[in-house]
């Protein structure tokens, strides 16, 4: 923005220098700034003093005036000159600090010449009519207003949220006879040499951050270590690679730790006293925090014969994590907790998550509870929310609860069986009927759990048993989440929905093409429901190819996310759904808690107006942190499994084709769940064509076919633990089809066959 006109000093260089200010008279601020703007030969205070004839007793106030202007950021001192600070352009890119106050956000220019002085601070404005809602940590393209004052007071309105460029490359140092080399974490990047003088104090196996330099006439890339992160192998912490590569914050700032340590337990004041209600927690045996508790009893209302009253109580995190506090800003930046086999990167410090907000057995704890009246048919008739003080009657594991119901109660669960556990399971049985009638997507894929030894190395891979106790807790949490969304809608309150869109028409057509190749019928309408997919899965079980079909059904699904606008949850077959049940580990749930507190008048720590305005930006941010967490967990599992299998080069494994691309086949091993790749060039002595609609690779001459879901035998030929990559050699023969059916398409063949065909075995 153009600066307002400023009157010119009377002593600028030129023929009229006789019109200086009177001796021992200070120039005005306007005269000082105009002189600096027009006389580029002014090098410092002494030159400027000469221009205005400053001497004697006026030197001290003159210096004070310059110091004040410099302190305000109006002028700047560089090695070359004293000069007026550069102005921001009308439109520029700004970075909002991750720890900025969401209710009073500020930003700084993303690019700034340090010779221009300190970066100017810019206030970020947001209103109800704002089309873009930025949040702390965002990079934005913004329209700048400098105001009308002599000293610019910058404000900005966001035009667009931009992606931030990645910082330096991450890799592992390996020492060899020629010095050092960098093995990149990103498997798409190539190894580079590291000159010994550019190692800092990195040693063999250290995870480092580097910048890439081009050297010599051939412009050969070489790495220079800029930071040593640690040694994941020696520390038994392979998760360090993903944490740093994906820039996951894992150290709490001192201000956050201080806030957590200074927090004290919440009292009963302003809460309903539910300490005598025998709520219990049911969690994994190794759980360190317990943020949800449940209780059920038969409904004695004559109008609801055979019905149940189900209570779900959730730790009241909002009582400790107030909007705008250091704890809140850090929780927002993290978005969610991240779970690795060797560690957890929590959203909140342990003082909050494992102590004050953990529903420990026998300890009074603040909670937000929902009381739901369930009919004999399992449908929810009504519900109400309460801010309470509770005291958990018992801490059980899933295995304990299930064993008690199955007739194997122990000393702890025996006394709980009739008064607590049987009513819980009776309520769940009714709710399960309603769930089955609703017809959510029944895609129950096994999840493997990696078990580590005390050195952080893989000792076992298990598929945990799926118990009715797991389904009981899941169903009650889903019901509580639905109740939260319904209440906030009824109160016309803004909220963050958990949404899951229906499959796109392109993905549906790809699924139809694939199912057609298996002679499985599917309706042609683009309007589908989760129950339609369940019918497909039922057909595939009868046909004996449920693994193939399940993989394709999973691929056809959209990704769930958070959104301030509601378009339903396709997978759960629900019209409205919000995350309410885990505010210890998800920022979305904390927002929903605050919204309920504000909407129901349950306290003064509810959702603020500023948070309401920023909900679209908050949803976008926490959806991104969730995707980041999923990627980090997946990459770490891949690296651990690659490290585990690195000692088994040459071994034979059984697996299933989990992906088919033009460049080759992906195979998932049955025993470990590890994924590896078979390049198309190694499949055999034929041209293998990728047939997308069949999710197959088919030999043009021999008609040998490999399809998604096929059971295959492979040999491990290479393992790269840092990249989390495995390469296999295919040992199995494929099915034979008529090659002429392949040639009808116009798709290019895959890479040509390799020099050696597959050996017969």
N, C-alpha and C positions, 0 to 999 in steps of 0.2 A: 504494500500500500504506500502511495506517495506520502512523503512527510509534509507536514504543514509548512508554509513559507516562513522563513526566519529572517529577521532584519540583519543586514550585513554589518559587521563591525566597521568602524571608521578608520582602522589602521592596517588594512590589508595591503600587500605589496602593490605598488603602482605609483602613479604620479601624485596621489593625494595623501601620502603618508603623514603629512603634517596634521591630519585630523585624528590623532590618537586620543584615547581617553586621557583625561587629566592625570598628572602624576599622582601616584599613591591612590589611584581609583581602580577598584576591581572591575574587570569586564563582566558582562552578564553571561549567564549560561549559554544563551543563544549565540552571543558573539564568539565564545570559545568553540562551540560546536561548528559554527560556520567556518571559522578559521581552519579547523582540522579537516573539514570536508573539502575546502578549496585549495589549501596550500600544502601540497604533497611533500614539500621539502622540509617540513617540520619533523625533526627527529626525536625530540624529547621535551621535557619540561623547560629546559633552559632556552631552547629555540622559541617555544611558545611564550615564555616570559619576555623575551626580547620583542616579539611582535606587539605585545601590549604594554611595554615599558614598565614592567614590574620590577621594583627594586626596594631595598630597605625593609621597612616594617611590613610591607605588603606581601613579601615572599611567603610568609607562613600561612596567612589566610588563602593565598593563591594556591599553594600546595594542598591545603585542606579542601578547596573547591574541586581540584583535579581528583583527589582521592575519593571524594564523594561521588563524582561522576563515574569513576572507575568502579567503585563499589556497586553502583546501580547497574553496571553493565552497559552504560551509554558509550564510554570510551574504553579502549584497551591498549595495553602496553605490549609490544612485541620486541624482538631483538633489533628490529630495524627502525621502528618508529612508534610514536604515540599517535593513535588514530581513532576516529569515530568507529564504533562497532558496526559491522555490516548488518543490513536489514534482511529479514526473511522474505522470500518471494511470496506472491499471492497464493500460489499452490505449491505445497512441498510435502515430502515424506517425513513423518514423525514416528518416533518410537516411544510408546508408553511404558514406563518402568513396570516390571513385574510386581513390585511392591507398592505401586501407586494406590492411593485411597480410591476405591470405586465410587465413592460419593463426591470426591473432589479431585478428579483425575487431572494429571498434568503430563506433558510429553516434552521431548527434546528432538531437534533435527537429527535425522538418521545419518546425514552426511554434513560435516562441519569442518572447516579449516581452523585448526587451533590457533593460527596466527590472527584470526579474527576476534580472539578472546574467548571467554567462557560461553558454552552453549546457552542460548536463551531458553528460558523456561516458558512453556506455552500451556495455557489452561485449555482443557478439552471440554467443549460444551456439548450437551446432549439434552434434547427435549422430547416431548411426546410426538412431535412431528418429524423426528429424526428418522431417516430411512436406514441409517447405519448406526449400530450400537456397539462401539468399541469397548474393550475391557482391558484391565491391566495385563501387560505382556504383549499386547498387539502392536503391529506396525500398520500405520494408516496413511493413506493419501488424504490430505486435509486442505481446506480453504482457510487462509490465514487473514486475520484482521489485526492490525497494529494499533487500533484506536486513534484518537485525535490528539493525544497528549504529546508533549515534546519528547518524552521518553517512551518508547514503544511499550505497550502493555499487550502482549500477544494472546489472542484467543484463536481457537481452531474448531471448525466443524468437520467431522469425518465425512469423506466422500466414498471411501472404499477401504476395506480391510485387506492388507497385502500379506503375501507369504514372506517370511523372513528367510534370507539366504543362510545356508548352512555355514557353520564355522569350520575350522580346520579339519583335515582328514584324521581319522582315528586308525591306529594299527598296532601290531605287536612287533617289537624289536627282536631280531634274530641275529646273533653274532656268528660269523663264519671266518674262514681263513683270510678272506679279502677285506674284512672289516665288519660292517653291519648292513642289514637290509630291513626293510619294512614290509611286513605282511599285512595288507589292508584288511580291515574288518569287512568292508563292502566287497563281496565276492566278484563284483563286476569290475573292480579296479585292479590294476596290475602292481606287482611288487616293484619297489624302488630301492636303490642304494641310499644309504645314509652316510655322508662323510663323517669320519670319526670326530672331527671338530664340531659337528652339529648334533651330537648325541646328548648334550647337557650331561646329566648324571644317570642316564637310562642304561639299564643292563639287559642281559638276555631274558626274554620273556615279559618284559615290561610293556604295559599298555601305555601308549603315548599319543599325544596330539601333535601333528606336524603341519608345516606349510610346505608347499611344493615349489621348488625353484627349477628353472630351466638353465642348463649349463652347457657351455661349449658351442661350437658352430652347428652341431647336430641337434642342439636344443634338447638334450637328454634330461628327462625329469629326475630330480633328486629331492629327497626329503630332508627337512630340517626340523628337529624336535623342538617344539615350543613349550610343551608341558609334559611332565611325567605323571601319569595318573595312578599307576600301581601295577602290581603283578598278579593278575587274576588266577594264574595257575598255582603259584605258591601260596596265595591267600585262600585258595579254595573258593573263589568268588568269581566265577565266569560271568555272573550277572553284571559285574562291573562294566563289561564291554558294552552291553545293551544300554545300561544306565548312562554311560558317557556318549555313546554313539547317537542315542536318541534324545540326549540332553534332558534327562529326567532329574529334577531337583531331588537330592537325597540327603542333604545336610540342612538342618533347620538353622536359620539365623538366630543369633543370640536373643534378639528382641522377642522372637516367637517362643523360644525355650523359657525366657524369663516370664512371659505372660502365662505359660502353662504351669510353671512352678509356683507362681503367685496365686493361681486359682484355688479357691477353697470350696468345700462341699456346699451344695445348695440345701437350704432348709425347707421345712414344710410350708412356710408362709406362702399363701396364694395358691396352694395345691390341694387336691383331694387326697385324703389319706387312704391308700389302698394297700397298706403294709400287711394286712391280714389276708389279702387275696393270694392264694397259693400259686402264683405264676412261677413257671420253671423255664430254664434255658436248656435247649437241646442243640448241641454244636458238634463239630469234629472233635475227636478226643484230644488233639493237640492245640485246640484253639486257645489263644491268649486273651482275647477280648470277647465279650458276650453282650451284643447290643440289642438282641430281641428276646422276648419271653412270651410264653403262651399259657392260656388256661381255657378250659371249656367245662360247661356244666349243662345238664338238661334244662330246658326252658319250662318253667312251671305255669306259664300263661296258658289258660284253657283254649285260647284262640290259636295256639301254636303247638298242638299236640305232636309229640315226637320230634320237636325242634330242639335247637341248641343255642346257647349263648357262648360265643367265642370271643375271647379278649386277646388282643395282640398289643404288647407294650414295647416301646422302642426307646432306647436311651435318649434323654433330652439334651442332645449336643448343643442345641441353640442356646441353652441357658449358660453355657460356658464360652461359646464362640460367637461373640457379638459382631454385628455388621461393622465393617471398617476397622476392626482391631487387627493387630499383627497376626494373630492366629487365623482370623478370617481371610486376610490377604494371602497368607501362605497356603491355606487350604484351597483357595480359588486357583492359585497358580498351579498347584499339583493336580487339582481336579478329582483325583481318586487315589486310592492306594494301589500299589503295584506288587503283585505276588510272584516271587521267584522260588525255585526249589530250595535255595540256600539262604534266602532273606526276604523280608517284606520292606518295601519303601512306603511307609504309612503316610496318609494324608494329614494326620494330626500327631503331635508328640505323644509318647507313651503315657505321660502324666494324664492326658485327656482320654486317649483311646483304651488304655489298659487299666486305668485306675478310676478316675472320676466318672467316666461314662461306660464303665463295664458293669453289667448287672450281676454283681457277685452274690453268691449264695449267702443269705443271712445279713446282708449289708443294705441299709436304706439307700435308695438311688432315685434320682429324679428321672421321670419318663413321660413320654407322650403316648397315650393309650387310645385304642379304638375298640369299642364294645359293639359287636355285630350280632344281630339276631338272625339265626339261620333256620329256615324251615326244614321239615322232615325230608323235603325233596332236595335239600342242599342249597337252595337259592337264598341269597341274602334278602331279608325283608326290610331291615332298617339298621342304622348304625349311629353312633355318636362318639365324638372325640373328647378326651379328658386329659388335663395336665395334672399328673399325679406324683405321689411319693410311693414307691413300691419296695418290696423286699423279696428277692428271689427265694423260693422255698427249696430249690434244688438245682444243681448243675449236673446235667446228664449228657452223655455222648449219644450219638445216633445208635451206636451198637448196643449201649445199655438199655435205651428205651425200647428198641426192637426186641432184644432178648427177653425183657420182662413181659411184653405182650405175647411173645411166642412160648411163654411158660418157663423161662429161665431167669427169674428175678434174682437179684443179689440183695445184700443187706441194705443197700441204699434204696433200690427201686421197689422192694417188697412192700414197704409201708405206703408207697405212692401209687401202687397199681390200681386199687379200686377208687380212691378219691380223686386221682388226677389223670393217670395214664389212660385208663379205659374210657372215661368221658372224652378225652382228647381224640382218641382213635374213633370213637363213635361219631363225633362231629365230623372228623375227616372223611369217614365212609360216606356220609351224606353229601359233603362238599364234592367228593370225587364223582358222585353220580351226576351232579350239576356240571362238573367239568367235562365229563364224557359227553353229556348232552350238548354242551357248548361246542365241542369239537375243536380244541386247539391243535396246532400242528404236532403230530405225534412222531417227531424225528428224534428218537432216543439213541444218540450215537455214544459209544463208550469213550470215556475220558481217562487217559493214563496219568498216573501220578509217579513222578520221578523221586526215588528215595536216595538220599545221599549218605555217605559215611562221615566220620568226624573230620575227614580231610577235604570234604566238599566234593568228593568224586561219586559217580553213580554206583550204587551197590545193588539196586533193584528197580524194576519198572512194574508197577501194579495197575490193574484196573479195579478200583474200589467197588465193592459190592453195592448195588443200588437197592436201598431198603425202603420199606413203606414209611419209616421214620423220616427219610429225606423228603419224600413226596408230601407227607403231612405238613412239615414246616413250609415247603415251597407253596402249597396250596393256601395256607393261612396267610403267608406273606403277600401272595398275589391278591387275595381278598382285601387285605389292608391297603394295598396300593390302589386298588380300584376305589375303595371308600374315600381315600384322600382326594383323588381326582374328582369324584362326584361331589364331595363337600365343597371343594374350591370352586367348581363350576356353579353350584347352587348359590354360593355367596358372590358370584360374579367377580371372583378374584383372579388376578393373573397367576399363572403357574408354569412350571416346566413339565411338559408331558414326556413320557417315554413312548416314542412312536416307532412303528415298524411298517413301512409301506408295503403294498402288495407288489408282486413281481412285475417287472416291466414286460411289455408285449414282446420285446426282442428275446428276453430270457425264456418267456413262456414258449415261444416258437421253437427255440433251440431244444427245450425239454420235450416238446411234442415230436420233433424230428427224431430225437434219440429214443424216446419210448416207442415210436413207430417201428424203429429197427428191431425192437424186442417184442413186437406184436402186443403191446400194451395200449389199450384205448384210453383216450382222454378227450374231454369235450373241447371244442374249438373256440369257445367264447373267451374273450379277454377278461371277463368278470369271473374271478375264481375266489374260492374261500379255502381256508385251511383244511376243511373237511374234504375238499376235492383231492388234495394231496394225500390225505390219509387213505382215501380209496385207492389211489395209485400205489401206495406202499403196501396195502393189503393184497392187491393183485400181484405185486412183485414177490411177496412172501410165498404165495402159492406157486409162482413160476420158478422160485429158487434163485432169483437174482436181486434180492433186496439190497445187497451191498452196492451194486452198480446204481440202482435207482435212487437209493438214499443219497449217494454222492451227488447225483445230478439234481435232485430236489433241493439239497442244501445249496448248491451253486446257483440255483434259480432265485434264491431269496434275496431280498434287499437287506441292507445293513440297518439294524436298529440304531436310533440316535435320540438326542434330546432336542426338543423344539418348543418354542413358546406358542406355536400353533398346533392344533390337534388334527391328525388324520388317522387316528386309531392305531391299534396294534394287531397287525395281520396274523402273526404267528400265534398269539394267545387268543385270537378271535374276540377281541374286546374293543368296544367303541371308545373308551377313555381309560387311560392308565397313566399313573405317575409313580416315580420311585420315592417311597416314604420310609422304607424299613431298614436302611443302613446308612445313617448320617455320619457314622464314624469313618466310613471308607469311601463315601460318594458325596461330592458337593451338591449334586442335584437333590439328594434327599434332605440336606440341610436347608436348601432353598424352600422345599415343600413344607418342612416343619415351620419355617418362619412365616410362610404364607398362611398356614393353618392358624398359627398363633395370632396373626394380625386379623384374619377373617373372622375368627371366633372370639376375639377379645380376651385371649388367654394370657396376656402380659404385654409389656412395653418393648420386648425384644423381637418383635415380628419383622416381617418383610418391610423394608423402607421404600419410599417412593422412588429413590434413585435406583435401587435394585430392580424395581418393577420396570423402570424405563430401560434398563440394560439387559433384561431377560433374553432378548434375541442374541445379543453378543455373548452372554454367559452360556447359553445353550450351545452356540457354535464352538466356544472354547472348550467346554467340558466334553463335548462329543469328540473333539480332536485329542484331548488327553486320554480319553478312553481308548481310542484307536491306537494311540502311542503305547499305552500299557499292554494292549493285546499283542502288538507287534513285538514289544520287548520280551514278553513272556514266551512267545513262540520262538523268537530268535535264540533265547537262552536255552530253551529245551533242545533246539536243534544243535547248539554247540556242545551241550552236555552229552547228548547222544552220539555225536560225531567223535567226541573225545573217548567215550566209552567203547565205541566200535573200532577206534584207530588201532587197537591191538589185535583185531580180528581180520586183518587184510587177507584175502584169499578164502575166507570162510563162505559157506553156502547158506542162504537164508530163503525162507518162504515169505511171500508177500502178495499184495494186491495192487494192480495198476490204479493209482489215485489221480492221475492226470495225463492227458494226451495233448501234445502240442506239435506244431510243425517240426520243431527241433528235436523231439524225442519223447520218451515216456518217463513219468514220475511213478515211483513204486514206494508203497508204505509197507514196512515189515510187520508181520503179525506179532512177533515176540516182543519187540520194543516200541513199535509205533514210529520208528525213525523213517524219515523220508529221504529218498535218494533219486538220482537221475540216470537214465540210460540214453546216451546220445543216439540220434537216428542213424548216424554214420556207422554205428557198431551193431545194428540190428541183424544184418546178414547181407548176402550177395544178391540184392534186389534193390529196386527203387521203391521206397515206401512212401505212399501218398497219404497225407493227412486228410481224412474225411470228417469234416466238422460235425455234420448232422448225425453221424454214428459214433462220434468221439472215438475214432479208431485210426490206426495206422495200418495200411493194407499194401502188401507188395504188388507192384504192377504186373509182374510176370507170373509169380507163383501163387498169388492170392492169399498169402499168409497174413492173418489179421490179428492185431492186438487191440483190445477194447477196454475202455474204462471199466474197472471192477474185475477184470480177469485175474485169476489166481496164477502166479508165476513163481519160478525159482530163479534166484539171482546169485551172483558171486560179487562180494565186495572187492573192488579194485583200488579205491582211493578214499581216504578220509581227510578232511581239512577242518579240524576243530575250531579254529579261529573264525572261519567263514560259516561254520555249521553246515558244511556240504559233504555229501557222500556221492560216489559214483559207482554204479553197478555194471556188471556184465550179465546179459540175459542168457539163461540156460534153457528155458522152456521153449517148446515149439508152439506157434500160434495155431488158431483154427484156420481151416482152408475155406475160402469162398471163391466164387467165380471172378477172376480178375477183370473180365469185361465190365462188370458192374462198377468198377472203380474208374475206368477210363472215360466214362460218360461225362464226368465233371470237368470243369475247366481249371480246377485248382492246381497250382504248381506242385510237382513232387517235392518230398522232403529232401534233405541233403542226400547225396549219392551214397551208395554202399561203401563200406570200408574195404581195405585190402584183404581182410580175412572174414570168411563166413562164420556163422555160429556153429560150434562143434556139436555133433550129435551126442547126446548123453541119455 
